[in-house]
Structure formats: C-alpha cells, structure tokens
Amino acid sequence: MSAGDPQEPVVGWRIWRVTGGGLRATVWDTPWPPRERFDASCRRGSPAYWSDEAPSGHRAPDPGCDCGVYAFKRREDAEQLAREKVDGDVIAVGRVSLWGRVIETELGFRAERAYPYDLVLLGGSDELARRIRQEYAVDVSTAPPAVPLHSGGG
C-alpha cells in the first residue's frame, strides 16, 4: 500500500496509556478525545520534536517524513512496545481504524485519521473498562498483563 486515501478503513494494532482523562498516546502523551476522530499532524519543528527543522506544513502522513498515527499490523508488536515503553500505567491494547491518507510500512501503518475500534485494558479494573466503553463507544474488556509490562534493568 502506498500513500493514498483508501475508501475503507485499515485496521491496525496500537497501545494507549489509560488515565483519569481517558486514552493518551504513549509516545507524545497526546490525549485521544472520546467520540472524535484523531487527526494526525506533523510535529516537525515543534520543541518536542527531535529535529531542528522548520515546521513542515505538509499533510500527515507524508512519505518523506515520519509523521502520522502509527499502528502495527500484529498485536504482538503492540504488546512488545508496551513492555518496552510503559512502567506502572494501565495500558489499552487494541485495534484502531485508520483512514484518510494511509502509508503501509514493514511493521504497520501511518495514517492521517484514526479512532479506537476495540480495546483490552491490561491491568485495568472492570469499572475503568465500563467508563472507557461509555466515553469512547467501543468494546472494552480487561485482562491481566501476560508478561510484566516493564522488563527493564536490574
């Protein structure tokens, strides 16, 4: 799949941190608003971005940039990211619908727009799952983490 605007959404896997305020992207800590699509934008040139280049002004995702909403093709890859990057937070692993401009990569996709499709809270309570289900209007279940989420140092 190359850059384009598919008619049907592409479904991928990703993780979110779950906080009192809902879902947040794990890398940028960006809130995902309930019942609204998430629109990607390029952060190139922003203080939080790794590059010193000026703001891009291009539509995300762009083939010449690394911007866009990321999702994996396989759940296992999303869970591996959770083990590497998250320590002590409730994590949602789930499928995400991606649409608008979507670029396929070796391990997944980068997209212009996204919304959670269904979620499993790793380590979350049934009450938290009910609240997220009501806020986002998606199926949400709970499960204990199969492997400790943080396997770091020692």
N, C-alpha and C positions, 0 to 999 in steps of 0.2 A: 504494500500500500504506500503510495506516495502522498505528498501534500495534496489535500483536496477537501471537498465538502461532501462527505457521504450522505446519502438520503436517510439511511438507517443508523441509529447509534451503534457504536462499537462498545463492547463490554470488556473491561479490564479489571484488575485487582489492585487495591491500594490500601494504605493504612492511614488512620487519623488518630490523634490524641483526643480523648474524651474528657472534657472539663465541665464545670458547672454551667458554662455558657454554651455547651454543645460540642460540635466537631471542629477540630482545628488541624490544618495541615501540619505534618510532623517536621518538615524542614524549615519552612518560613514562619511557622506558628500563625498562619493566616486563618481567621475564622471562616468556616463554611456556613453561610446563612441558611436556616431552615426554609424549605419550600421555595427556594430561589435557585436558579442555575448559578453555578460558579463560573465566572468568566475569567479566563487567563489574560494576563498582560505581561509584557516584558519588563523586568526589573533592572535591566542593564542600565548602569549609570546611577542607580539608587545607592544610598550609603551602605545598604545591607548586601549589595551585590558584590561578587568577588572581582569584578572588572572595573577599571578606571575609565572605561569608555563612556561617551555621552549617551543620554537616553536614546533608545533605538528608534522609536516612532513607527515600528512595524507591527503588523497584526500577528498575535501569538496563536499558534507556534509558527516560528519561521525556520525554514530548512537550514539557514546559516547561523542559527542561534540555538541556545539550549532552553528557551522559554517554553511555557505551556503547562498544562495539567498533566502530570505523569501518572501512568498506571502500568502495572505489569501484565503480562499475558498469563502468568501462572500464580496461583495463590501462594505456593511455596516460596516464591521470590519475595512477595509482600511480607510474609511471615519472617523470612530471613532478615529483611530490613528492620522489622520490629525488634528482633533480638539484638541487632547491632546498634540501633539508634535510641532505644527507649528504655528508661530505667524508672520503674515505680509508678508509671501512669497507667490508667485504664486505656487500652488500645482497642479501636474498632478495626477489624479486618473485614473488607467487604468488596463486593463488586460495585463498579461505578460505570454509569453510562457516559460515553464520550461522544461529542458531536461537534458540528462546525468543521473547521479545518482539523484534520487528524493526520499525524505523521506516525507511521509504524517504525519502530526501532527493533534491534535484535531481541531485546528482552520485553518490550512492551510498546507503549504508545505515548505520544504527547498530543494534547488536544486543546482546542480553543474553549470549549464549554464542557461542563460536567455536572453530574448530580449522583449522589449515592443511590444504588439500586437495592442492595440489601446488606445487612451488617451482622457481624458476630462480635460481641464485646468480650474481649479476653480479660478475665478477672473482674468484670463489672457485675453489679447486682441486677436482680430481676426488676427492681424498682427503677434503676437507671435505664435499663433496656426499655421499659414502658415509656419513660419520659422521652427518650430519643425517638422511639417509634411514633409517639404523638407529635413531636416537634417536626420531624422530617418526613412523616407519612411514608415510611419504608418499613419492611420487615426487619426486626431486630431480635436476635437471640443472644444467649450468654453461654460461655464456655470457659473453663479454667485454661490458662495457658498450658499447652502441651509441654513446652520447654521453658525454663525461666527466660523472661524477656531480655534480661541483661546478662551476658556471659563474659563480661569484661574482667580484667586484670586480677591479680591476686597472687 
